[in-house]
Amino acid sequence: MMKVVIVDDDAIVAMSMRTILTAGGDIEVPELGSDGEDAVRLYEKHLPDILLTDIQMKKLNGLEAAARILEKYPDAKIILLTTFLDDGYIREALRVGAKGYILKQDYEGVLPALRAVYSGQSVFGKEIINEIPKLIREKNTDVYTRNGITDKEFEIIKLVADGLSNKEIADRLCLSDGTVRNYISLVLDKLKLRDRTQLAVFYYKN
């Protein structure tokens, strides 16, 4: 029997979710909460297999509650359930270590998500999955921005990482071999790297 605690500041949503989840007979919902403080308190009280919590709530939001719980119980399985497809929320959910982030509108996806997380997987709804590559690009682009890498330089870095020679890069970008060499020398200097190999490694790490 899977034990799930549901926390949502909308009582109707919480009760509806309880009805949906317990209909199959293999999930029990011992208690409902209405804010982040409830989430922390009820997690400690019941030590559920999964905490299913809203994000936007009074007193303490779901992300803050998740961070508190995971600090004390690092193996806690927490799924964030929200109406908002928000890049900041998604980024923070990934940072704190939530096991899932799904939209309330996707009612049909909640039960499969619970079962997947219960079995040890992480689950992010398809809308969230579509956002993650963009978030990764934003995060990693910061490394280059901080070091003054221009769009053209970044394009050359990527081609170096793809294994292209200076001549191949020059042909691809309609530049001369000398210009490509100058670009690469400048990039290596900006990133404090020694050679093309280090540049390729840097690209794939970042």
Backbone as ProteinMPNN parsed JSONL, in Angstrom:
{"seq_chain_A": "MMKVVIVDDDAIVAMSMRTILTAGGDIEVPELGSDGEDAVRLYEKHLPDILLTDIQMKKLNGLEAAARILEKYPDAKIILLTTFLDDGYIREALRVGAKGYILKQDYEGVLPALRAVYSGQSVFGKEIINEIPKLIREKNTDVYTRNGITDKEFEIIKLVADGLSNKEIADRLCLSDGTVRNYISLVLDKLKLRDRTQLAVFYYKN", "coords_chain_A": {"N_chain_A": [[0.854, -1.201, 0.0], [0.708, 2.085, -1.013], [1.618, 5.065, 0.585], [0.429, 8.304, 0.583], [0.725, 11.749, 1.076], [-1.207, 14.62, 0.665], [-1.0, 18.002, -0.182], [-2.526, 21.057, -0.515], [-3.65, 24.34, -1.065], [-6.172, 24.722, -1.951], [-8.981, 23.345, -0.937], [-10.889, 21.815, -2.287], [-9.515, 20.856, -4.524], [-7.582, 19.29, -3.225], [-9.193, 17.338, -1.94], [-10.46, 16.2, -4.153], [-8.264, 15.129, -5.463], [-7.491, 13.236, -3.592], [-9.684, 11.486, -3.757], [-9.416, 10.544, -6.397], [-6.92, 9.229, -6.272], [-7.228, 7.257, -4.313], [-9.09, 5.569, -5.328], [-8.39, 3.187, -6.577], [-7.654, 1.453, -4.578], [-5.083, 0.744, -3.775], [-3.65, 2.799, -2.788], [-3.219, 4.895, -0.034], [-4.355, 7.832, 1.6], [-3.5, 9.401, 4.261], [-3.847, 11.929, 5.385], [-4.724, 15.368, 4.72], [-3.217, 18.477, 3.75], [-2.872, 22.113, 3.877], [-1.0, 24.093, 3.455], [2.521, 25.075, 3.178], [3.72, 24.707, 5.692], [2.109, 22.767, 6.792], [2.832, 20.728, 5.053], [5.483, 20.122, 5.817], [5.063, 19.394, 8.501], [3.187, 17.26, 8.279], [4.628, 15.492, 6.743], [6.657, 14.713, 8.492], [5.088, 13.57, 10.439], [3.726, 11.391, 9.211], [5.574, 10.195, 7.505], [5.363, 9.627, 4.64], [5.257, 7.611, 1.601], [5.258, 9.168, -0.631], [5.132, 12.68, -1.027], [2.758, 14.824, -2.189], [2.527, 17.913, -3.357], [1.226, 21.238, -3.663], [2.549, 24.279, -5.14], [2.292, 27.191, -4.94], [1.39, 28.579, -2.051], [0.126, 29.85, 1.083], [2.004, 31.177, 3.902], [4.205, 29.21, 3.722], [5.706, 28.198, 0.804], [5.374, 25.438, -1.575], [7.872, 24.709, -2.673], [9.726, 25.734, -0.843], [8.974, 24.258, 1.38], [9.565, 21.685, 0.431], [12.35, 21.878, 0.219], [13.068, 22.133, 2.917], [12.185, 19.685, 3.952], [13.699, 17.839, 2.439], [16.213, 18.479, 3.267], [16.329, 17.419, 5.801], [15.343, 14.875, 5.402], [16.78, 13.304, 3.133], [16.112, 11.296, 1.336], [13.496, 11.648, 0.737], [10.543, 11.508, -1.239], [9.208, 13.712, -3.333], [6.624, 15.234, -5.072], [5.833, 17.954, -7.038], [2.942, 19.738, -7.608], [1.25, 21.785, -9.733], [-0.427, 24.677, -11.158], [1.055, 26.231, -12.73], [3.28, 26.736, -15.369], [6.218, 27.489, -14.957], [9.375, 28.828, -15.454], [11.169, 29.531, -13.411], [10.15, 28.133, -11.207], [10.432, 25.487, -12.133], [13.206, 25.3, -12.403], [13.977, 25.658, -9.723], [12.708, 23.474, -8.567], [14.167, 21.362, -9.675], [16.61, 21.993, -8.554], [16.269, 21.713, -5.731], [15.75, 19.044, -5.545], [13.358, 17.692, -6.07], [11.232, 14.956, -6.978], [9.427, 15.021, -8.967], [7.447, 17.091, -11.17], [4.52, 18.217, -12.02], [1.679, 19.304, -13.93], [-1.435, 20.546, -12.687], [-3.517, 20.462, -14.426], [-3.11, 18.177, -15.795], [-4.549, 15.782, -14.902], [-4.859, 13.061, -15.482], [-2.282, 12.224, -15.609], [-1.267, 12.146, -13.054], [-1.557, 9.834, -11.359], [-0.035, 7.785, -12.787], [2.416, 9.1, -12.542], [2.872, 9.092, -9.773], [3.162, 6.33, -9.339], [5.441, 5.835, -10.847], [7.412, 7.423, -9.558], [7.321, 6.236, -7.07], [8.469, 3.83, -7.696], [11.041, 4.568, -8.014], [11.763, 6.332, -10.031], [12.187, 9.584, -11.616], [9.846, 12.091, -12.407], [8.675, 14.298, -14.785], [6.227, 16.267, -16.185], [5.153, 16.3, -19.672], [5.042, 18.909, -20.661], [6.788, 20.229, -18.974], [9.153, 18.814, -19.455], [9.676, 19.697, -22.025], [10.54, 22.251, -21.484], [12.923, 21.971, -20.108], [15.385, 21.584, -21.696], [15.736, 24.219, -22.62], [16.147, 25.593, -20.212], [18.525, 24.419, -19.41], [20.208, 25.316, -21.432], [20.103, 28.075, -20.904], [21.265, 28.174, -18.366], [23.837, 27.165, -18.892], [24.784, 28.924, -20.809], [25.307, 31.15, -19.312], [27.869, 30.742, -18.255], [29.506, 31.248, -20.417], [28.766, 33.847, -21.067], [29.631, 35.269, -18.821], [32.312, 35.155, -19.25], [32.684, 36.71, -21.428], [32.199, 35.661, -23.976], [31.266, 35.787, -27.311], [28.388, 35.425, -29.547], [29.255, 34.441, -32.033], [31.754, 33.399, -31.344], [30.906, 31.411, -29.587], [29.611, 29.738, -31.351], [31.757, 28.811, -32.82], [33.163, 27.473, -30.821], [31.407, 25.344, -30.342], [31.586, 23.984, -32.779], [34.258, 23.228, -32.757], [34.147, 21.475, -30.592], [32.591, 19.57, -31.782], [34.398, 18.327, -33.315], [35.401, 19.409, -35.696], [37.866, 20.563, -38.043], [40.044, 23.485, -38.353], [39.899, 24.354, -41.014], [37.507, 23.143, -41.858], [35.714, 24.407, -40.176], [36.053, 27.012, -41.052], [35.102, 26.795, -43.69], [32.462, 26.123, -43.141], [31.497, 28.408, -41.852], [32.04, 30.395, -43.608], [34.498, 31.79, -43.42], [37.988, 32.8, -43.222], [40.835, 30.577, -42.859], [42.742, 31.693, -41.187], [41.267, 33.596, -39.749], [39.591, 31.951, -38.25], [41.523, 30.636, -36.689], [42.401, 32.815, -35.197], [40.06, 33.445, -33.794], [39.784, 31.129, -32.217], [42.123, 31.227, -30.684], [41.606, 33.553, -29.229], [39.324, 32.782, -27.801], [40.348, 30.666, -26.246], [42.069, 32.137, -24.65], [40.244, 33.799, -23.272], [38.804, 31.911, -21.82], [40.739, 30.785, -20.337], [42.08, 28.446, -21.156], [44.109, 25.73, -22.473], [44.298, 24.354, -24.957], [42.671, 23.001, -27.959], [41.537, 20.572, -27.222], [41.044, 20.835, -24.466], [39.191, 22.855, -24.717], [37.061, 21.568, -26.003], [36.374, 19.71, -24.02], [35.618, 21.474, -22.005], [33.349, 22.602, -23.192], [31.564, 20.394, -23.291], [31.314, 19.84, -20.607], [30.002, 22.04, -19.772]], "CA_chain_A": [[0.0, 0.0, 0.0], [1.474, 3.319, -1.1], [1.075, 6.122, 1.438], [0.642, 9.607, -0.048], [0.168, 12.934, 1.738], [-1.543, 15.654, -0.322], [-1.051, 19.349, 0.387], [-2.969, 22.054, -1.49], [-4.444, 25.357, -0.369], [-7.544, 24.609, -2.446], [-9.504, 22.127, -0.312], [-11.613, 21.01, -3.285], [-8.494, 20.163, -5.305], [-6.985, 18.257, -2.369], [-10.155, 16.252, -1.739], [-10.643, 15.54, -5.45], [-7.07, 14.335, -5.706], [-7.571, 12.073, -2.698], [-10.687, 10.572, -4.329], [-8.832, 9.929, -7.593], [-5.797, 8.358, -5.938], [-7.616, 6.126, -3.47], [-10.128, 4.775, -6.002], [-7.902, 1.863, -6.96], [-7.5, 0.611, -3.398], [-3.692, 0.445, -3.41], [-3.045, 4.026, -2.28], [-3.922, 5.515, 1.09], [-4.021, 9.236, 1.861], [-3.85, 9.511, 5.67], [-4.2, 13.28, 5.816], [-4.555, 16.451, 3.76], [-2.709, 19.726, 4.298], [-3.283, 23.277, 3.088], [0.106, 25.032, 3.213], [3.847, 24.479, 3.284], [3.995, 24.275, 7.062], [1.432, 21.474, 6.89], [3.624, 19.752, 4.302], [6.609, 19.713, 6.666], [4.526, 18.724, 9.699], [2.566, 15.986, 7.924], [5.663, 14.559, 6.288], [7.308, 14.16, 9.685], [4.106, 12.774, 11.185], [3.343, 10.157, 8.519], [6.671, 9.672, 6.687], [4.705, 8.984, 3.493], [6.097, 7.193, 0.477], [5.34, 10.327, -1.518], [4.418, 13.91, -0.689], [2.25, 15.502, -3.384], [2.24, 19.247, -2.827], [1.092, 22.435, -4.492], [3.679, 25.196, -4.959], [1.872, 28.495, -4.43], [0.56, 28.483, -0.855], [0.437, 30.845, 2.101], [2.954, 30.856, 4.981], [5.405, 28.566, 3.199], [5.293, 27.572, -0.45], [5.739, 24.04, -1.713], [9.303, 24.565, -2.927], [10.408, 25.954, 0.438], [8.676, 23.087, 2.212], [10.337, 20.57, -0.116], [13.756, 22.077, 0.591], [13.198, 21.823, 4.353], [12.002, 18.245, 4.151], [14.821, 17.124, 1.847], [17.41, 18.732, 4.074], [16.278, 16.497, 6.938], [15.078, 13.526, 4.874], [17.282, 13.393, 1.745], [15.508, 10.28, 0.465], [12.071, 11.954, 0.576], [10.05, 11.579, -2.617], [8.274, 14.836, -3.376], [6.142, 15.654, -6.386], [5.217, 19.278, -7.026], [1.755, 19.773, -8.457], [0.957, 23.211, -9.85], [-1.1, 25.134, -12.38], [1.951, 27.162, -13.396], [4.465, 26.297, -16.111], [7.084, 28.627, -14.652], [10.78, 28.428, -15.543], [11.791, 29.67, -12.095], [9.69, 27.006, -10.393], [11.039, 24.254, -12.64], [14.628, 25.357, -12.051], [14.092, 25.461, -8.288], [12.314, 22.091, -8.295], [15.329, 20.543, -10.007], [17.696, 22.311, -7.611], [16.037, 21.172, -4.384], [15.745, 17.593, -5.609], [12.015, 17.101, -6.186], [11.209, 13.795, -7.87], [8.488, 15.239, -10.051], [6.817, 18.404, -11.308], [3.462, 18.009, -13.005], [0.63, 20.32, -13.935], [-2.733, 20.101, -12.179], [-4.4, 20.217, -15.562], [-2.832, 16.825, -16.288], [-5.056, 14.874, -13.876], [-4.636, 11.673, -15.877], [-0.876, 11.884, -15.458], [-0.853, 12.147, -11.648], [-1.425, 8.471, -10.84], [1.178, 7.161, -13.345], [3.592, 9.781, -11.999], [3.069, 8.56, -8.423], [3.675, 4.959, -9.428], [6.812, 5.904, -11.365], [8.273, 7.944, -8.496], [7.337, 5.193, -6.029], [9.389, 2.776, -8.143], [12.404, 5.096, -8.039], [12.02, 7.224, -11.153], [11.81, 10.987, -11.52], [8.817, 12.329, -13.417], [8.311, 15.666, -15.1], [5.236, 16.238, -17.257], [5.704, 16.569, -21.003], [5.215, 20.353, -20.825], [7.998, 20.593, -18.237], [10.277, 18.228, -20.191], [9.949, 20.569, -23.166], [11.2, 23.462, -21.001], [14.215, 21.702, -19.483], [16.536, 21.924, -22.542], [15.916, 25.675, -22.643], [16.725, 25.979, -18.928], [19.92, 23.997, -19.415], [20.937, 26.259, -22.297], [20.218, 29.351, -20.191], [22.219, 27.991, -17.27], [25.182, 26.987, -19.398], [25.18, 30.129, -21.526], [25.831, 32.083, -18.319], [29.307, 30.519, -18.126], [30.147, 31.915, -21.538], [28.493, 35.283, -20.949], [30.514, 35.813, -17.786], [33.679, 35.231, -19.777], [32.719, 37.597, -22.587], [32.148, 34.917, -25.233], [30.231, 36.292, -28.217], [27.616, 34.389, -30.228], [30.103, 33.849, -33.068], [32.759, 32.581, -30.651], [30.231, 30.233, -29.054], [29.359, 28.871, -32.503], [33.037, 28.178, -33.147], [33.435, 26.513, -29.734], [30.574, 24.163, -30.568], [32.126, 23.252, -33.934], [35.495, 22.594, -32.272], [33.712, 20.34, -29.766], [32.051, 18.554, -32.696], [35.533, 17.675, -33.964], [35.75, 20.0, -36.992], [39.161, 21.224, -38.159], [39.934, 24.924, -38.641], [39.443, 24.531, -42.39], [36.089, 22.768, -41.927], [34.968, 25.489, -39.52], [36.132, 28.157, -41.956], [34.177, 26.543, -44.8], [31.082, 26.124, -42.616], [31.092, 29.762, -41.454], [32.477, 31.338, -44.653], [35.592, 32.593, -42.876], [39.301, 32.305, -43.63], [41.476, 29.742, -41.837], [43.416, 32.582, -40.237], [40.257, 34.204, -38.863], [39.17, 30.9, -37.315], [42.623, 30.472, -35.726], [42.376, 33.968, -34.288], [38.897, 33.272, -32.916], [40.056, 30.061, -31.245], [43.138, 31.75, -29.749], [40.932, 34.519, -28.351], [38.439, 32.008, -26.923], [41.202, 29.969, -25.275], [42.556, 33.149, -23.716], [39.121, 34.232, -22.435], [38.377, 30.828, -20.924], [41.939, 30.312, -19.618], [42.296, 27.061, -21.55], [45.401, 25.563, -23.138], [44.233, 23.887, -26.346], [41.356, 22.635, -28.484], [41.0, 19.449, -26.445], [40.469, 21.413, -23.25], [38.015, 23.628, -25.123], [35.983, 20.604, -26.238], [35.973, 19.193, -22.707], [34.917, 22.579, -21.331], [32.034, 22.718, -23.812], [30.692, 19.29, -22.896], [31.041, 19.959, -19.171], [29.14, 23.204, -19.527]], "C_chain_A": [[0.887, 1.247, 0.0], [0.802, 4.403, -0.252], [1.443, 7.486, 0.841], [-0.019, 10.697, 0.786], [-0.033, 14.006, 0.668], [-1.653, 17.001, 0.386], [-1.41, 20.339, -0.715], [-3.848, 23.059, -0.768], [-5.878, 25.439, -0.881], [-8.094, 23.278, -1.941], [-10.205, 21.212, -1.309], [-10.619, 20.213, -4.133], [-7.901, 19.013, -4.494], [-7.922, 17.067, -2.203], [-10.4, 15.48, -3.04], [-9.462, 14.635, -5.759], [-7.073, 13.085, -4.838], [-8.542, 11.023, -3.268], [-10.121, 9.816, -5.519], [-7.788, 8.878, -7.21], [-6.215, 7.125, -5.157], [-8.632, 5.197, -4.139], [-9.669, 3.356, -6.323], [-7.675, 0.917, -5.804], [-6.081, 0.298, -2.989], [-2.936, 1.68, -2.937], [-3.881, 4.54, -1.112], [-3.433, 6.945, 1.262], [-4.432, 9.512, 3.303], [-4.313, 10.892, 6.102], [-3.943, 14.278, 4.687], [-4.004, 17.679, 4.471], [-3.078, 20.877, 3.389], [-2.179, 24.309, 2.876], [1.44, 24.327, 3.444], [4.202, 24.007, 4.673], [3.318, 22.93, 7.335], [2.253, 20.39, 6.208], [4.766, 19.211, 5.151], [6.101, 18.89, 7.85], [3.969, 17.339, 9.353], [3.579, 14.981, 7.392], [6.315, 13.903, 7.499], [6.366, 13.254, 10.468], [3.87, 11.415, 10.535], [4.489, 9.473, 7.775], [6.117, 8.919, 5.467], [5.714, 8.515, 2.444], [6.304, 8.363, -0.476], [4.557, 11.491, -0.921], [4.04, 14.584, -2.006], [1.806, 16.888, -2.938], [2.14, 20.324, -3.896], [2.325, 23.305, -4.276], [3.223, 26.501, -4.315], [0.88, 28.336, -3.277], [0.999, 29.538, 0.138], [1.426, 30.283, 3.116], [4.276, 30.327, 4.43], [5.009, 27.889, 1.893], [5.848, 26.15, -0.561], [7.217, 23.804, -1.946], [10.115, 24.746, -1.647], [10.198, 24.765, 1.369], [9.494, 21.885, 1.746], [11.809, 20.671, 0.286], [13.99, 21.722, 2.056], [13.136, 20.322, 4.605], [13.223, 17.48, 3.641], [16.128, 17.353, 2.584], [17.49, 17.733, 5.223], [16.098, 15.051, 6.492], [15.498, 13.482, 3.407], [16.685, 12.358, 0.797], [14.018, 10.529, 0.225], [11.707, 12.051, -0.906], [8.933, 12.62, -2.671], [7.922, 15.152, -4.817], [5.446, 16.995, -6.23], [4.099, 19.309, -8.058], [1.298, 21.227, -8.542], [0.206, 23.527, -11.143], [-0.153, 25.958, -13.238], [3.131, 26.478, -14.073], [5.456, 27.454, -16.039], [8.538, 28.174, -14.635], [11.485, 28.493, -14.194], [11.414, 28.521, -11.178], [10.369, 25.708, -10.819], [12.506, 24.19, -12.23], [14.828, 25.067, -10.568], [13.714, 24.032, -7.902], [13.476, 21.138, -8.569], [16.439, 20.753, -8.986], [17.49, 21.652, -6.261], [15.978, 19.649, -4.377], [14.371, 16.951, -5.612], [12.066, 15.964, -7.207], [10.248, 13.981, -9.035], [7.913, 16.634, -10.02], [5.781, 18.233, -12.399], [2.372, 19.061, -12.848], [-0.696, 19.739, -13.459], [-3.687, 19.759, -13.316], [-4.254, 18.781, -16.082], [-3.257, 15.783, -15.249], [-4.745, 13.414, -14.198], [-3.183, 11.24, -15.663], [-0.415, 11.759, -14.02], [-0.616, 10.731, -11.13], [-0.226, 7.741, -11.441], [2.456, 7.786, -12.79], [3.905, 9.264, -10.6], [3.689, 7.168, -8.477], [5.13, 4.95, -9.908], [7.785, 6.369, -10.285], [8.411, 6.916, -7.376], [8.341, 4.099, -6.389], [10.819, 3.276, -8.326], [12.74, 6.015, -9.191], [11.739, 8.685, -10.772], [10.855, 11.279, -12.664], [8.542, 13.815, -13.565], [7.373, 15.61, -16.299], [5.823, 16.671, -18.589], [5.918, 18.062, -21.231], [6.494, 20.815, -20.145], [9.226, 20.063, -18.956], [10.668, 19.122, -21.361], [10.69, 21.831, -22.751], [12.626, 23.205, -20.54], [15.405, 21.991, -20.396], [16.8, 23.426, -22.595], [16.578, 26.147, -21.353], [18.193, 25.612, -18.86], [20.754, 24.937, -20.273], [21.151, 27.584, -21.592], [21.288, 29.263, -19.122], [23.642, 27.951, -17.808], [25.68, 28.19, -20.175], [25.759, 31.156, -20.563], [27.34, 31.964, -18.183], [30.049, 31.284, -19.211], [29.95, 33.431, -21.474], [29.431, 35.939, -19.953], [31.937, 35.99, -18.289], [33.774, 36.02, -21.077], [32.71, 36.899, -23.922], [30.984, 35.431, -26.082], [29.483, 35.116, -28.87], [28.468, 33.666, -31.282], [31.163, 32.944, -32.433], [32.139, 31.296, -30.111], [29.966, 29.226, -30.178], [30.63, 28.112, -32.881], [33.415, 27.146, -32.088], [32.675, 25.219, -29.975], [31.131, 23.323, -31.722], [33.452, 22.574, -33.583], [35.139, 21.345, -31.477], [33.151, 19.214, -30.622], [33.147, 17.866, -33.506], [35.936, 18.241, -35.303], [37.132, 20.64, -36.939], [38.955, 22.711, -38.43], [39.393, 25.157, -40.044], [37.946, 24.217, -42.53], [35.21, 23.839, -41.284], [34.913, 26.707, -40.424], [35.145, 27.996, -43.123], [32.73, 26.655, -44.327], [30.604, 27.557, -42.358], [31.499, 30.833, -42.466], [33.503, 32.33, -44.112], [36.902, 32.051, -43.437], [39.872, 31.445, -42.498], [42.115, 30.613, -40.753], [42.435, 33.206, -39.248], [39.786, 33.191, -37.82], [40.245, 30.688, -36.257], [42.621, 31.6, -34.713], [41.216, 33.865, -33.292], [39.206, 32.25, -31.816], [41.091, 30.521, -30.218], [42.501, 32.7, -28.741], [40.043, 33.803, -27.334], [39.244, 31.29, -25.846], [41.71, 30.933, -24.211], [41.445, 33.575, -22.75], [38.751, 33.183, -21.396], [39.536, 30.225, -20.135], [42.18, 28.82, -19.882], [43.544, 26.953, -22.409], [45.268, 25.223, -24.621], [42.813, 23.49, -26.724], [40.71, 21.499, -27.681], [40.343, 19.946, -25.169], [39.201, 22.196, -23.572], [36.814, 22.705, -25.349], [35.464, 20.034, -24.923], [35.164, 20.24, -21.944], [33.489, 22.694, -21.866], [31.1, 21.623, -23.304], [30.41, 19.286, -21.39], [30.021, 21.047, -18.891], [27.99, 23.297, -20.51]], "O_chain_A": [[1.708, 1.438, 0.896], [-0.403, 4.633, -0.35], [2.617, 7.781, 0.622], [-1.186, 10.58, 1.158], [0.862, 14.266, -0.136], [-2.312, 17.123, 1.418], [-0.703, 20.456, -1.716], [-4.693, 22.683, 0.044], [-6.704, 26.147, -0.307], [-7.729, 22.215, -2.443], [-10.131, 19.988, -1.198], [-10.849, 19.04, -4.427], [-7.737, 17.904, -5.002], [-7.495, 15.918, -2.313], [-10.53, 14.256, -3.027], [-9.63, 13.519, -6.25], [-6.702, 12.003, -5.294], [-8.251, 9.827, -3.258], [-10.313, 8.606, -5.647], [-7.776, 7.775, -7.758], [-5.621, 6.058, -5.318], [-8.99, 4.16, -3.581], [-10.479, 2.429, -6.337], [-7.52, -0.288, -6.006], [-5.868, -0.349, -1.963], [-1.727, 1.624, -2.709], [-5.107, 4.607, -1.199], [-2.248, 7.233, 1.091], [-5.595, 9.826, 3.556], [-5.074, 11.028, 7.06], [-3.084, 14.076, 3.829], [-4.284, 17.9, 5.649], [-3.54, 20.668, 2.267], [-2.397, 25.304, 2.185], [1.493, 23.164, 3.844], [4.91, 23.012, 4.827], [3.873, 22.068, 8.016], [2.363, 19.272, 6.712], [4.996, 18.003, 5.204], [6.64, 17.828, 8.16], [4.246, 16.363, 10.049], [3.417, 13.773, 7.564], [6.504, 12.687, 7.53], [6.802, 12.283, 11.087], [3.819, 10.397, 11.227], [4.388, 8.291, 7.446], [6.372, 7.728, 5.292], [6.86, 8.964, 2.41], [7.379, 8.531, -1.051], [3.465, 11.313, -0.383], [4.903, 14.876, -2.833], [0.816, 17.022, -2.22], [2.868, 20.319, -4.89], [3.071, 23.087, -3.321], [3.721, 26.872, -3.252], [-0.29, 28.009, -3.478], [2.11, 30.061, 0.05], [1.655, 29.075, 3.179], [5.332, 30.922, 4.644], [4.073, 27.089, 1.873], [6.675, 25.721, 0.244], [7.768, 22.81, -1.474], [11.068, 24.01, -1.395], [11.12, 24.324, 2.055], [10.051, 21.152, 2.564], [12.433, 19.673, 0.648], [14.989, 21.087, 2.396], [13.928, 19.768, 5.367], [13.726, 16.583, 4.318], [17.038, 16.525, 2.531], [18.57, 17.26, 5.577], [16.623, 14.124, 7.11], [14.65, 13.61, 2.524], [16.749, 12.527, -0.421], [13.349, 9.718, -0.415], [12.457, 12.6, -1.713], [7.852, 12.419, -2.117], [8.795, 15.317, -5.668], [4.568, 17.149, -5.382], [4.29, 18.953, -9.221], [0.99, 21.835, -7.517], [0.208, 22.741, -12.09], [-0.506, 26.346, -14.351], [3.883, 25.738, -13.44], [5.524, 28.288, -16.942], [8.9, 27.254, -13.901], [12.296, 27.627, -13.866], [12.26, 27.993, -10.455], [10.822, 24.928, -9.982], [12.987, 23.156, -11.767], [15.735, 24.324, -10.193], [14.329, 23.445, -7.012], [13.734, 20.22, -7.79], [17.126, 19.807, -8.6], [18.43, 21.09, -5.698], [16.136, 19.027, -3.327], [14.223, 15.798, -5.206], [12.836, 16.003, -8.166], [10.251, 13.193, -9.981], [7.892, 17.287, -8.976], [6.127, 18.117, -13.575], [2.177, 19.627, -11.772], [-1.042, 18.601, -13.776], [-4.547, 18.888, -13.188], [-5.158, 18.246, -16.724], [-2.435, 15.001, -14.773], [-4.411, 12.629, -13.311], [-2.889, 10.05, -15.55], [0.705, 11.316, -13.771], [0.422, 10.461, -10.525], [0.541, 7.129, -10.698], [3.456, 7.096, -12.589], [5.066, 9.022, -10.273], [4.632, 6.871, -7.743], [5.944, 4.157, -9.435], [8.854, 5.784, -10.112], [9.489, 6.748, -6.805], [8.981, 3.516, -5.514], [11.702, 2.522, -8.736], [13.887, 6.442, -9.323], [11.133, 8.968, -9.739], [11.034, 10.77, -13.771], [8.217, 14.501, -12.596], [7.685, 14.98, -17.309], [6.863, 17.329, -18.635], [6.864, 18.452, -21.916], [7.203, 21.679, -20.66], [10.232, 20.764, -19.064], [11.852, 19.287, -21.654], [11.395, 22.428, -23.565], [13.458, 24.112, -20.571], [16.372, 22.594, -19.932], [17.953, 23.857, -22.614], [17.466, 26.999, -21.385], [19.012, 26.366, -18.335], [21.865, 25.313, -19.898], [22.237, 28.161, -21.66], [22.117, 30.161, -18.985], [24.54, 28.6, -17.273], [26.882, 28.452, -20.198], [26.613, 31.952, -20.952], [28.027, 32.972, -18.013], [31.089, 31.892, -18.958], [30.859, 34.198, -21.791], [29.962, 37.022, -20.199], [32.674, 36.857, -17.819], [34.806, 36.008, -21.748], [33.162, 37.468, -24.915], [29.849, 35.496, -25.612], [29.9, 33.963, -28.756], [28.412, 32.443, -31.407], [31.433, 31.852, -32.933], [32.751, 30.23, -30.164], [30.082, 28.016, -29.98], [30.586, 26.929, -33.218], [33.925, 26.074, -32.413], [33.227, 24.129, -29.831], [31.144, 22.094, -31.649], [33.735, 21.474, -34.057], [35.746, 20.289, -31.657], [33.22, 18.045, -30.243], [32.879, 16.947, -34.28], [36.741, 17.626, -36.003], [37.526, 21.195, -35.913], [37.838, 23.15, -38.703], [38.548, 26.026, -40.26], [37.214, 24.923, -43.224], [34.118, 24.141, -41.766], [33.874, 27.354, -40.554], [34.446, 28.94, -43.492], [31.88, 27.212, -45.022], [29.445, 27.883, -42.616], [31.328, 32.027, -42.22], [33.394, 33.539, -44.317], [36.932, 30.984, -44.049], [39.462, 31.56, -41.343], [42.036, 30.308, -39.563], [42.732, 33.329, -38.06], [39.603, 33.533, -36.652], [39.938, 30.572, -35.071], [42.815, 31.375, -33.518], [41.371, 34.158, -32.107], [38.925, 32.482, -30.64], [40.957, 30.241, -29.027], [42.813, 32.66, -27.551], [40.011, 34.167, -26.158], [38.871, 31.302, -24.673], [41.776, 30.596, -23.028], [41.681, 33.697, -21.548], [38.429, 33.504, -20.252], [39.353, 29.283, -19.365], [42.444, 28.044, -18.964], [43.993, 27.936, -22.999], [46.024, 25.732, -25.449], [41.881, 23.619, -25.931], [39.494, 21.474, -27.488], [39.233, 19.538, -24.826], [38.25, 22.199, -22.79], [35.695, 23.016, -24.942], [34.256, 19.892, -24.736], [34.152, 19.924, -21.318], [32.54, 22.861, -21.1], [29.963, 21.906, -22.928], [29.375, 18.78, -20.955], [29.277, 20.99, -17.911], [27.182, 24.222, -20.429]]}, "name": "protein", "num_of_chains": 1, "seq": "MMKVVIVDDDAIVAMSMRTILTAGGDIEVPELGSDGEDAVRLYEKHLPDILLTDIQMKKLNGLEAAARILEKYPDAKIILLTTFLDDGYIREALRVGAKGYILKQDYEGVLPALRAVYSGQSVFGKEIINEIPKLIREKNTDVYTRNGITDKEFEIIKLVADGLSNKEIADRLCLSDGTVRNYISLVLDKLKLRDRTQLAVFYYKN"}
